C-alpha cells in the first residue's frame, strides 16, 4: 500500500507544470514584497516581515506535496509555485492552476477575517460600469483594490457594447465562503475578487467529474487584458477554470 501511495503522489506531481520558483526563492519573494508595498516590508529568504512587525515563515519544508495538498495547505512560496501566463493563452495544461494555491494565514493577515468585522471595516462602495450597468458594489480598499476596480470599470465601459455585456450583471464580490473543492477561504471572502456575468461564464465543476476536464470559455480577451493590466488574474487561465472570476494577485503578473 505504501508503494502504491508513493506512486500516486509521483504521478500527480508529474502533471504539474514547471515550478515558478525555479527563478529563485529570493526573486519570488522580492516580487511578493513589491506587489504589496503597503503591507509588506522585507524578507530574508526564509521569512517575510510585515510593516507592523509581524514575521511569517515563507515555507513549510514540504517539497513534495501532491496537488490536492498544495490547494489545501499552501505555503507562502507555494502561492507562486506556478507561473501565470498573462495575455492571450491557449487551454491550460492539466493541473495548471496559477493562483489557486493560497496561504490562508497570509491573506487573512492582509485583508482580515470575514467572520469578524475586519473585512467589512475596509469596504468601500464603487459604481460598477456607470455607463452600462451603474450598480453599487462593495469592495476592499486594502492594496488599492477599490481604486483599481474603478479603473477596470471605466476601461470596460469604453469597450464595444457586445464585449462589455460580459461584465454585467456581476455575480458578486464579497462572499464569506470556502472554495468548493479545497475547503479554504475564497478570495471573495476578502472582497478582493469579482465574478462577472454568469450567462457568459463557464466553471469546471459544471462540466462534470470526468478523467479530464474539457476547457470552455466565452469571456472576451479584451476584458481579461484590462483586468490583468490592473493586477487581477483570471480564473480562465486555470485547468480547473472559472471564467467569471478575477482576483487581485499582482505578484503573479510582474514581468
LOTORTI-935618 format. One record per residue: residue number from 1; residue in three letters; x negated, y negated, z negated of N, C-alpha, C in turn. Coordinates in Angstrom, 1 decimal. Atoms other than C-alpha are relative to their C-alpha. Layout:
REM residues N
i aa n_xx n_yy n_zz ca_xx ca_yy ca_zz c_xx c_yy c_zz
NUM ala X Y Z X Y Z X Y Z $
...
This chain:
REM residues 255
i aa n_xx n_yy n_zz ca_xx ca_yy ca_zz c_xx c_yy c_zz
1 unk -0.8 1.2 0.0 0.0 0.0 0.0 -0.9 -1.3 0.0 $
2 unk 0.9 1.1 0.1 -2.9 -2.4 -0.9 -0.5 -0.3 1.4 $
3 unk 0.6 0.2 -1.3 -4.5 -1.9 2.5 1.1 -0.5 1.0 $
4 unk -1.1 0.5 -0.9 -1.1 -2.4 4.3 0.2 -1.5 -0.3 $
5 unk -0.3 1.4 0.3 -0.6 -5.7 2.4 -1.1 -0.9 0.5 $
6 unk 1.2 0.8 -0.5 -4.1 -7.0 3.3 0.1 -0.1 1.5 $
7 unk -0.1 0.1 -1.4 -3.5 -6.1 6.9 1.1 -1.0 0.4 $
8 unk -1.1 1.0 -0.3 -0.2 -8.1 6.9 -0.5 -1.4 -0.2 $
9 unk 0.5 1.3 0.2 -1.9 -11.1 5.4 -1.0 -0.5 1.2 $
10 unk 0.9 0.3 -1.1 -4.7 -11.0 8.1 0.8 -0.2 1.2 $
11 unk -0.8 0.1 -1.2 -2.1 -10.6 10.8 0.7 -1.4 0.0 $
12 unk -0.7 1.3 0.0 -0.2 -13.7 9.6 -1.0 -1.1 0.2 $
13 unk 1.0 1.1 -0.1 -3.3 -15.8 9.2 -0.5 -0.1 1.5 $
14 unk 0.5 0.0 -1.3 -4.4 -14.8 12.7 1.0 -0.8 1.0 $
15 unk -1.0 0.7 -0.8 -1.2 -16.5 14.0 -0.2 -1.5 -0.1 $
16 unk 0.1 1.4 0.2 -2.2 -19.9 12.6 -0.9 -0.6 1.0 $
17 unk 0.9 0.8 -0.9 -3.7 -22.5 14.9 -1.3 -0.3 -0.7 $
18 unk 1.3 0.4 0.7 -7.3 -23.7 14.3 0.2 -1.0 -1.1 $
19 unk -0.2 0.9 1.2 -7.7 -25.5 11.0 -0.5 -1.4 0.3 $
20 unk 0.4 1.4 -0.2 -7.8 -29.3 11.0 -1.2 -0.2 -0.9 $
21 unk 1.1 0.4 0.9 -10.3 -29.2 8.1 -1.3 0.6 0.5 $
22 unk 1.3 -0.3 -0.7 -12.9 -27.7 10.5 -0.7 -1.4 0.2 $
23 unk 0.6 1.3 -0.2 -13.5 -31.5 10.9 -0.9 -0.3 -1.2 $
24 unk 0.8 0.3 1.2 -14.9 -31.5 7.3 1.0 -0.6 -1.1 $
25 unk -0.8 0.4 1.1 -13.3 -31.9 3.9 -0.1 -1.5 -0.3 $
26 unk 0.2 1.4 0.3 -14.8 -35.4 3.3 0.7 -0.9 1.0 $
27 unk -0.6 0.8 -1.1 -13.5 -36.7 6.7 1.5 0.0 -0.2 $
28 unk -1.4 -0.1 0.2 -10.0 -35.4 6.0 0.5 -0.8 -1.2 $
29 unk -0.4 0.7 1.2 -9.9 -36.9 2.5 -0.2 -1.5 0.2 $
30 unk 0.1 1.4 -0.3 -11.2 -40.2 3.9 1.3 -0.5 0.8 $
31 unk -1.3 0.3 -0.7 -8.2 -40.2 6.3 1.2 -0.1 -0.9 $
32 unk -1.1 0.1 1.0 -5.9 -39.5 3.4 0.0 -1.3 -0.8 $
33 unk 0.1 1.3 0.8 -7.1 -42.4 1.3 0.3 -1.2 0.9 $
34 unk -0.3 1.1 -0.9 -7.0 -44.7 4.3 1.5 -0.1 0.4 $
35 unk -1.4 -0.1 -0.4 -3.4 -43.6 5.1 0.9 -0.6 -1.1 $
36 unk -0.8 0.5 1.1 -2.1 -44.6 1.7 -0.8 -1.0 -0.9 $
37 unk 0.9 0.9 0.7 -4.2 -47.6 0.6 0.6 -0.6 -1.3 $
38 unk -0.7 0.5 1.2 -1.6 -48.9 -1.9 0.0 1.0 -1.2 $
39 unk -0.1 -1.1 1.1 -1.6 -45.6 -3.8 -1.3 0.6 -0.4 $
40 unk 1.2 -0.8 0.2 -5.0 -44.0 -3.4 -1.2 -0.9 0.0 $
41 unk 1.2 0.8 0.2 -8.3 -45.5 -4.5 -1.2 0.6 0.7 $
42 unk 1.2 -0.7 -0.5 -11.0 -42.9 -3.6 0.1 1.5 -0.2 $
43 unk 0.1 -1.4 0.3 -12.1 -39.3 -3.6 -1.5 0.4 -0.1 $
44 unk 1.4 -0.5 0.1 -15.2 -37.3 -4.3 -0.2 1.4 0.6 $
45 unk 0.0 -1.3 -0.7 -14.5 -34.3 -2.1 0.7 1.1 -0.7 $
46 unk -0.7 -1.0 0.8 -13.0 -32.3 -5.0 1.2 -0.5 -0.6 $
47 unk -1.2 0.6 0.6 -10.5 -34.8 -6.4 0.3 -1.3 0.8 $
48 unk -0.3 1.3 -0.5 -8.6 -37.8 -5.3 0.4 -0.8 -1.3 $
49 unk -0.3 0.9 1.1 -8.2 -40.8 -7.6 1.0 -1.0 0.4 $
50 unk -1.1 1.0 -0.3 -5.0 -42.9 -7.6 -0.4 -1.3 -0.6 $
51 unk 0.4 1.4 0.4 -5.1 -46.6 -8.1 0.4 -0.2 -1.5 $
52 unk -0.3 0.1 1.5 -3.5 -46.1 -11.6 -0.9 0.8 -0.8 $
53 unk 1.0 -0.8 0.8 -6.5 -43.9 -12.6 0.3 1.5 0.0 $
54 unk -0.3 -1.5 -0.1 -4.7 -40.5 -12.1 -1.0 0.7 0.9 $
55 unk 0.9 -0.8 -0.8 -7.1 -37.8 -10.8 0.7 1.3 0.3 $
56 unk -0.6 -1.3 -0.4 -5.8 -34.8 -8.9 -1.0 0.8 0.8 $
57 unk 0.8 -0.8 -0.8 -7.7 -31.8 -7.5 0.5 0.1 1.4 $
58 unk -0.5 -0.1 -1.4 -7.6 -31.5 -3.7 0.1 1.4 0.5 $
59 unk 0.0 -1.4 -0.5 -8.0 -27.8 -3.5 0.3 0.9 -1.2 $
60 unk -0.3 -1.0 1.1 -6.8 -24.7 -5.5 -0.9 1.2 0.1 $
61 unk 1.0 -1.1 -0.1 -9.7 -22.5 -4.5 0.5 1.2 0.8 $
62 unk -0.5 -1.1 -0.8 -7.5 -20.2 -2.4 -0.2 -0.3 1.5 $
63 unk 0.3 0.3 -1.4 -8.8 -20.0 1.1 0.7 1.0 1.0 $
64 unk -0.6 -1.0 -0.9 -6.8 -17.1 2.5 1.5 0.2 -0.3 $
65 unk -1.4 0.0 0.2 -3.2 -18.0 1.8 0.7 0.4 1.3 $
66 unk -0.8 -0.3 -1.1 -0.7 -16.4 4.1 1.0 -1.2 0.3 $
67 unk -0.8 1.2 -0.5 1.7 -18.8 6.0 1.1 -0.3 -1.0 $
68 unk -1.1 0.3 1.0 4.6 -18.4 3.5 -0.6 -0.7 -1.3 $
69 unk 0.5 0.6 1.2 2.3 -19.3 0.6 -0.5 -1.4 0.3 $
70 unk 0.3 1.3 -0.4 1.0 -22.3 2.5 1.2 -1.0 -0.1 $
71 unk -1.3 0.8 0.0 4.6 -23.5 2.8 0.4 -0.3 -1.5 $
72 unk -0.6 0.1 1.4 5.4 -22.9 -0.9 -1.0 -0.6 -1.0 $
73 unk 1.0 0.3 1.0 2.1 -23.6 -2.7 -1.2 -0.7 0.7 $
74 unk 1.0 0.7 -0.7 0.1 -26.0 -0.5 -0.9 -0.9 -1.0 $
75 unk 0.8 1.0 0.7 -2.9 -27.9 -2.0 0.0 -1.3 0.8 $
76 unk 0.1 1.3 -0.7 -3.6 -31.5 -1.0 -0.7 0.2 1.3 $
77 unk 0.7 -0.2 -1.2 -6.1 -30.3 1.5 0.8 0.8 1.0 $
78 unk -0.8 -0.8 -0.9 -3.7 -27.7 2.9 1.0 -0.8 0.8 $
79 unk -0.9 0.9 -0.8 -1.4 -30.6 3.9 -0.6 -0.4 1.3 $
80 unk 0.6 0.4 -1.3 -3.9 -31.4 6.6 -0.7 1.1 0.7 $
81 unk 0.6 -1.3 -0.5 -4.7 -27.8 7.5 0.2 0.1 1.5 $
82 unk -0.3 -0.1 -1.4 -3.1 -28.1 10.9 0.0 -1.4 0.7 $
83 unk 0.1 1.2 -0.8 -3.8 -30.8 13.5 1.4 -0.3 0.6 $
84 unk -1.3 0.4 -0.6 -0.7 -32.8 14.6 -0.3 -0.6 1.4 $
85 unk 0.3 0.5 -1.4 -0.6 -33.3 18.4 0.9 -1.2 0.4 $
86 unk -0.8 1.2 -0.3 0.6 -36.9 18.9 0.2 -0.1 1.5 $
87 unk -0.3 0.1 -1.4 2.1 -37.9 22.2 0.7 1.2 0.6 $
88 unk -0.7 -1.1 -0.6 3.6 -35.6 24.7 -0.7 1.3 -0.2 $
89 unk 0.6 -1.3 0.3 3.0 -31.9 23.9 1.0 1.1 0.4 $
90 unk -0.8 -1.2 -0.3 4.3 -28.5 25.0 0.6 0.7 -1.2 $
91 unk -0.5 -0.7 1.2 6.1 -26.0 22.8 -1.1 0.5 -0.9 $
92 unk 1.0 -0.3 1.0 4.2 -25.3 19.6 -0.3 1.5 0.0 $
93 unk 0.4 -1.4 0.1 2.2 -22.1 19.1 0.7 0.6 -1.3 $
94 unk -0.6 -0.7 1.1 3.5 -19.5 16.6 -0.6 -0.5 -1.3 $
95 unk 0.3 0.5 1.3 3.5 -21.0 13.1 -0.8 -1.2 0.0 $
96 unk 0.6 1.4 0.0 2.0 -24.3 14.2 1.1 -1.0 -0.5 $
97 unk -0.9 0.9 0.6 3.9 -26.5 11.8 -0.7 -1.1 -0.7 $
98 unk 0.8 1.0 0.6 1.6 -29.5 11.2 0.9 -1.0 -0.8 $
99 unk -0.8 0.9 0.8 3.0 -31.5 8.3 1.0 0.8 -1.0 $
100 unk -0.9 -0.8 0.8 5.2 -28.7 6.8 -0.6 0.5 -1.3 $
101 unk 0.7 -0.4 1.3 2.5 -27.8 4.2 -0.1 -1.3 -0.8 $
102 unk 0.0 1.2 0.9 3.2 -30.3 1.4 -0.2 0.4 -1.4 $
103 unk 0.3 -0.2 1.5 1.8 -30.5 -2.1 1.0 -0.9 -0.7 $
104 unk -1.1 0.7 0.6 4.9 -31.4 -4.1 -0.5 -1.0 -1.1 $
105 unk 0.5 0.9 1.0 2.9 -32.9 -7.0 -0.5 -1.3 0.6 $
106 unk 0.5 1.2 -0.6 1.2 -35.3 -4.6 1.1 -1.0 0.4 $
107 unk -1.0 0.9 -0.4 4.4 -36.6 -3.1 1.0 -0.5 -1.1 $
108 unk -0.8 0.5 1.2 6.3 -36.8 -6.4 -0.8 -1.2 -0.7 $
109 unk 0.8 1.1 0.6 3.4 -38.9 -7.7 0.1 -1.3 0.9 $
110 unk 0.0 1.1 -1.0 3.6 -41.1 -4.5 1.4 -0.7 -0.1 $
111 unk -1.4 0.6 -0.2 7.4 -41.6 -4.3 0.9 0.1 -1.2 $
112 unk -0.9 -0.2 1.2 8.9 -40.4 -7.6 0.8 1.3 0.1 $
113 unk -0.9 -1.2 0.1 11.2 -37.6 -8.7 1.4 -0.4 0.3 $
114 unk -1.4 0.4 -0.4 14.6 -37.8 -7.0 1.0 0.4 -1.1 $
115 unk -0.9 -0.4 1.1 16.1 -36.1 -10.1 0.1 -1.0 -1.1 $
116 unk -0.1 1.1 0.9 15.4 -39.2 -12.1 0.2 -1.3 0.7 $
117 unk -0.2 1.3 -0.6 15.6 -42.9 -11.4 -1.2 -0.4 0.8 $
118 unk 1.3 0.5 -0.6 12.1 -43.0 -9.9 0.1 -0.3 1.5 $
119 unk -0.2 0.2 -1.4 13.1 -42.7 -6.3 0.9 -1.2 0.3 $
120 unk -1.1 1.0 -0.2 16.2 -44.9 -6.5 -0.4 -1.4 -0.2 $
121 unk 0.4 1.4 0.3 14.5 -47.9 -8.0 -0.9 -0.6 1.1 $
122 unk 0.8 0.5 -1.1 12.3 -48.1 -4.9 0.8 -0.1 1.3 $
123 unk -0.8 0.0 -1.2 15.2 -48.0 -2.4 0.3 -1.4 0.4 $
124 unk -0.5 1.3 -0.5 15.9 -51.0 -0.2 0.9 0.4 1.2 $
125 unk -0.9 -0.2 -1.1 18.6 -51.4 2.4 -0.4 -0.7 1.3 $
126 unk 0.2 0.6 -1.3 17.9 -51.9 6.1 1.1 0.3 0.9 $
127 unk -1.0 -0.3 -1.0 20.1 -52.0 9.1 -0.6 0.8 1.1 $
128 unk 0.5 -0.8 -1.1 19.6 -49.2 11.5 0.6 -0.3 1.3 $
129 unk -0.5 0.3 -1.4 19.9 -50.1 15.2 1.1 -1.1 -0.1 $
130 unk -0.9 1.1 0.2 21.5 -53.5 14.6 0.8 -0.3 1.3 $
131 unk -0.8 0.2 -1.3 22.5 -53.8 18.3 0.8 1.1 0.4 $
132 unk -0.6 -1.2 -0.5 23.6 -50.3 18.8 1.0 0.7 -1.0 $
133 unk -0.8 -0.7 1.0 25.0 -48.9 15.5 0.3 -1.0 -1.2 $
134 unk -0.1 1.1 1.0 24.4 -51.6 12.8 0.5 0.5 -1.3 $
135 unk -0.5 -0.5 1.3 25.0 -49.5 9.7 -1.2 -0.1 -1.0 $
136 unk 1.1 0.1 1.0 23.1 -50.0 6.4 -0.5 1.4 -0.4 $
137 unk 0.7 -1.2 0.4 20.6 -47.3 5.4 -0.9 -0.3 -1.1 $
138 unk 0.9 0.2 1.2 18.7 -47.0 2.1 -1.2 0.9 0.2 $
139 unk 1.3 -0.7 -0.1 15.0 -46.0 2.4 -0.9 -0.5 -1.0 $
140 unk 1.0 0.4 1.0 12.0 -46.2 0.2 -0.9 -1.2 0.5 $
141 unk 1.0 1.0 -0.3 9.8 -49.3 0.1 -1.4 0.4 -0.2 $
142 unk 1.4 -0.5 0.3 6.8 -47.3 -1.0 -0.7 0.2 1.3 $
143 unk 0.8 -0.1 -1.2 4.0 -47.4 1.5 0.5 -0.8 1.2 $
144 unk -0.5 0.8 -1.1 5.9 -49.9 3.5 0.9 0.7 1.0 $
145 unk -0.8 -0.8 -0.9 8.2 -47.2 4.9 1.2 -0.8 0.5 $
146 unk -1.1 0.7 -0.4 11.2 -49.5 4.9 -0.3 -1.0 1.2 $
147 unk 0.4 1.0 -1.0 9.4 -52.2 6.9 -0.4 0.7 1.3 $
148 unk 0.4 -0.8 -1.2 8.0 -49.6 9.3 1.3 0.5 0.8 $
149 unk -1.2 -0.5 -0.6 11.5 -48.2 9.9 0.8 -1.2 0.7 $
150 unk -0.6 1.1 -0.7 12.8 -51.7 10.7 -0.7 -0.2 1.4 $
151 unk 0.6 0.1 -1.3 10.2 -51.9 13.4 0.3 1.1 1.0 $
152 unk -0.5 -1.1 -0.8 11.1 -48.5 14.7 1.4 -0.2 0.5 $
153 unk -1.3 0.3 -0.3 14.7 -49.5 14.7 0.1 -1.0 1.2 $
154 unk 0.0 1.1 -1.0 14.0 -52.7 16.7 -0.5 0.5 1.4 $
155 unk 0.5 -0.5 -1.2 12.0 -50.8 19.3 0.9 1.0 0.7 $
156 unk -1.0 -0.9 -0.6 14.6 -48.1 19.8 1.1 -0.7 0.5 $
157 unk -1.2 0.8 -0.4 17.3 -50.7 20.1 -0.3 -0.7 1.4 $
158 unk 0.4 0.6 -1.3 15.3 -52.1 23.1 0.0 1.0 1.1 $
159 unk 0.1 -1.0 -1.1 15.4 -48.8 25.0 1.3 0.0 0.8 $
160 unk -1.2 -0.2 -0.8 17.9 -47.9 27.7 1.1 0.7 -0.9 $
161 unk -1.1 -0.5 0.8 21.3 -47.1 26.2 0.1 1.6 0.0 $
162 unk 0.0 -1.5 -0.1 21.1 -43.4 27.4 -1.0 0.6 -0.9 $
163 unk 1.1 -0.5 0.9 17.9 -43.0 25.4 0.3 -0.3 -1.5 $
164 unk -0.2 0.3 1.4 18.8 -44.8 22.2 1.2 0.6 -0.6 $
165 unk -1.1 -0.7 0.5 22.0 -42.9 21.9 -0.4 1.2 -0.8 $
166 unk 0.5 -1.2 0.8 19.9 -40.0 20.5 -0.3 -0.4 -1.4 $
167 unk 0.4 0.5 1.3 19.1 -42.2 17.5 1.1 -0.3 -1.0 $
168 unk -1.2 0.3 0.9 22.6 -42.7 16.0 1.2 0.8 0.5 $
169 unk 0.1 0.2 1.5 24.7 -41.9 14.1 -1.0 0.9 -0.6 $
170 unk 1.0 -0.8 0.6 22.0 -40.7 11.8 0.6 1.0 -0.9 $
171 unk -0.5 -1.1 0.8 22.3 -37.5 9.8 -0.4 -0.2 -1.5 $
172 unk 0.4 0.3 1.3 20.7 -39.0 6.7 -1.4 -0.4 -0.3 $
173 unk 1.3 0.4 0.5 17.7 -40.4 4.8 -0.2 0.7 -1.3 $
174 unk 0.2 -0.5 1.3 17.8 -39.8 1.1 0.9 1.2 -0.3 $
175 unk -0.8 -1.2 0.4 18.9 -36.3 0.0 -0.9 0.8 -0.9 $
176 unk 0.8 -0.7 1.0 17.6 -34.7 -3.2 0.2 1.5 0.1 $
177 unk -0.2 -1.4 -0.2 17.2 -31.2 -2.0 -1.3 0.7 0.4 $
178 unk 1.1 -0.8 -0.4 14.8 -28.4 -1.3 0.1 0.4 1.5 $
179 unk 0.0 -0.5 -1.4 13.8 -27.3 2.2 0.5 1.5 0.0 $
180 unk -0.8 -1.3 0.0 15.9 -24.2 3.2 -0.9 1.2 -0.1 $
181 unk 0.7 -1.3 0.0 13.1 -21.7 3.8 -1.3 -0.1 -0.9 $
182 unk 1.2 0.1 0.8 10.4 -23.0 1.3 0.3 -0.1 -1.5 $
183 unk -0.3 0.3 1.4 12.2 -24.0 -1.9 -0.7 -1.2 -0.5 $
184 unk 0.7 1.3 0.4 10.0 -27.1 -2.0 0.8 -1.2 0.4 $
185 unk -0.8 1.2 -0.3 11.4 -30.6 -2.0 -0.2 -0.5 1.4 $
186 unk 0.1 0.6 -1.3 12.1 -32.1 1.3 -0.5 -1.4 -0.1 $
187 unk 0.4 1.4 0.0 10.6 -35.5 2.3 1.2 -0.9 -0.1 $
188 unk -1.2 0.7 0.2 14.2 -36.6 2.3 0.2 -0.3 -1.5 $
189 unk -0.1 0.2 1.5 14.0 -36.3 -1.5 -0.6 -1.3 -0.4 $
190 unk 0.7 1.2 0.3 11.7 -39.3 -1.4 0.5 -1.2 0.8 $
191 unk -0.5 1.0 -0.9 13.7 -41.3 1.1 -1.1 -0.5 1.0 $
192 unk 1.1 0.3 -0.9 10.6 -41.2 3.4 0.2 0.8 1.3 $
193 unk -0.3 -0.7 -1.2 12.3 -39.2 6.2 1.3 -0.4 0.5 $
194 unk -1.3 0.3 -0.6 15.2 -39.8 8.6 0.3 1.1 1.0 $
195 unk -0.5 -0.9 -1.0 17.3 -37.4 10.6 0.9 -0.8 0.9 $
196 unk -0.8 0.7 -1.0 18.8 -38.7 13.8 1.2 0.8 0.4 $
197 unk -1.3 -0.4 -0.5 21.8 -37.8 15.9 0.1 1.6 0.1 $
198 unk -0.1 -1.4 0.0 22.9 -34.2 15.2 0.5 0.6 1.4 $
199 unk -0.5 -0.5 -1.3 24.6 -33.9 18.6 -1.0 0.2 1.0 $
200 unk 1.1 -0.3 -0.9 21.3 -34.0 20.4 -1.2 0.6 -0.7 $
201 unk 1.1 -0.6 0.7 19.3 -32.1 17.9 0.0 1.5 0.0 $
202 unk 0.2 -1.4 0.0 18.0 -28.6 17.6 -0.8 0.4 -1.3 $
203 unk 0.6 -0.5 1.2 16.9 -26.6 14.5 -0.3 1.5 0.1 $
204 unk 0.5 -1.4 -0.2 15.0 -23.3 14.4 1.0 1.0 -0.6 $
205 unk -0.9 -1.0 0.6 17.4 -21.6 12.0 1.3 0.1 0.7 $
206 unk -1.2 -0.2 -0.8 20.3 -22.3 14.3 -0.2 1.0 1.2 $
207 unk 0.3 -0.9 -1.1 18.6 -20.1 16.9 0.0 1.4 -0.5 $
208 unk 0.0 -1.3 0.5 18.8 -17.1 14.6 -1.3 0.5 -0.5 $
209 unk 1.3 -0.5 0.6 16.1 -15.0 13.0 -0.5 1.2 0.8 $
210 unk 0.7 -1.1 -0.8 14.5 -13.0 15.8 -1.4 0.1 -0.3 $
211 unk 1.5 -0.2 0.2 10.9 -11.9 16.0 -0.7 -1.3 0.5 $
212 unk 0.6 1.2 -0.4 10.1 -15.1 17.9 1.2 -1.1 0.1 $
213 unk -1.0 1.1 0.1 11.9 -18.5 17.9 -0.1 -0.7 1.4 $
214 unk 0.0 0.7 -1.3 12.9 -19.9 21.3 0.1 -1.5 -0.2 $
215 unk 0.1 1.4 0.2 11.9 -23.5 21.5 1.1 -0.8 0.7 $
216 unk -1.0 0.8 -0.6 14.6 -26.1 22.1 -0.2 -1.5 -0.4 $
217 unk 0.1 1.4 0.3 14.5 -29.9 22.3 0.8 -0.9 1.0 $
218 unk -0.8 1.0 -0.8 16.8 -32.7 23.5 -0.3 -1.4 -0.4 $
219 unk 0.3 1.3 0.5 15.2 -35.6 21.7 -0.9 -0.7 1.0 $
220 unk 0.8 0.7 -1.0 13.8 -38.2 24.2 -1.5 -0.3 -0.5 $
221 unk 1.4 0.2 0.3 10.0 -38.5 24.2 -0.2 -1.5 -0.4 $
222 unk 0.2 1.4 0.2 10.3 -42.3 24.2 0.3 -0.3 -1.5 $
223 unk -0.3 0.2 1.4 11.9 -42.1 20.7 -1.1 0.5 -0.9 $
224 unk 1.1 -0.7 0.7 9.2 -39.7 19.5 -1.2 -1.0 0.0 $
225 unk 1.1 0.9 -0.1 6.5 -42.1 20.7 0.1 -1.2 -0.9 $
226 unk -0.2 1.1 0.9 8.0 -45.0 18.8 -0.3 0.3 -1.4 $
227 unk 0.2 -0.4 1.4 8.1 -43.2 15.5 -1.5 0.3 -0.2 $
228 unk 1.4 -0.3 0.3 4.6 -41.9 15.9 -0.9 -1.2 0.0 $
229 unk 0.8 1.3 0.0 3.2 -45.4 16.6 0.1 -0.6 -1.4 $
230 unk -0.2 0.7 1.3 4.5 -46.4 13.2 -0.2 1.0 -1.2 $
231 unk 0.4 -0.9 1.1 3.2 -43.4 11.2 0.9 1.2 -0.3 $
232 unk -0.9 -1.1 0.3 6.0 -40.9 11.4 -0.3 1.2 0.9 $
233 unk 0.2 -1.2 -0.8 5.5 -37.3 12.5 1.4 0.5 0.3 $
234 unk -1.3 -0.5 -0.5 8.3 -35.4 14.4 0.1 1.5 -0.2 $
235 unk -0.2 -1.5 0.2 9.8 -32.0 13.5 0.1 0.8 1.3 $
236 unk 0.1 -0.7 -1.3 9.9 -31.2 17.2 -1.3 0.5 0.4 $
237 unk 1.3 -0.5 -0.3 6.2 -30.6 17.1 -0.3 1.3 -0.8 $
238 unk 0.2 -1.2 0.8 6.7 -27.6 14.8 0.6 1.2 0.7 $
239 unk -0.5 -1.2 -0.5 7.1 -24.0 15.8 1.4 0.3 -0.7 $
240 unk -1.3 0.0 0.7 9.9 -24.0 13.1 0.6 -1.4 0.2 $
241 unk -0.3 1.3 -0.4 11.3 -27.0 14.9 1.3 -0.5 -0.7 $
242 unk -1.1 0.7 0.6 13.7 -29.6 13.5 0.0 -1.4 0.7 $
243 unk 0.2 1.1 -0.9 14.1 -32.1 16.3 0.7 -1.3 -0.4 $
244 unk -0.6 1.2 0.5 16.3 -34.6 14.4 -0.9 -0.7 -1.0 $
245 unk 0.7 0.4 1.2 13.6 -35.0 11.7 -1.3 -0.8 0.3 $
246 unk 1.2 0.8 -0.1 11.0 -37.7 11.4 -0.4 -0.4 -1.5 $
247 unk 0.4 0.3 1.4 8.9 -38.2 8.2 -1.3 -0.8 0.0 $
248 unk 1.2 0.9 0.0 6.2 -40.8 7.2 -1.2 0.8 -0.5 $
249 unk 1.2 -0.7 0.3 2.9 -39.0 7.3 -1.2 -0.5 0.8 $
250 unk 1.0 0.7 -0.9 0.3 -41.4 8.7 -1.4 0.7 0.0 $
251 unk 1.3 -0.7 0.0 -2.7 -39.2 7.6 -0.2 1.0 1.1 $
252 unk 0.1 -1.0 -1.1 -1.8 -36.8 10.3 0.0 -0.6 1.4 $
253 unk 0.0 0.7 -1.3 -1.7 -39.4 13.1 -1.2 -0.8 0.2 $
254 unk 1.2 0.8 -0.2 -5.0 -41.1 12.6 -0.9 0.7 1.0 $
255 unk 0.9 -0.6 -1.1 -7.3 -40.6 15.6 -1.4 0.2 -0.6 $
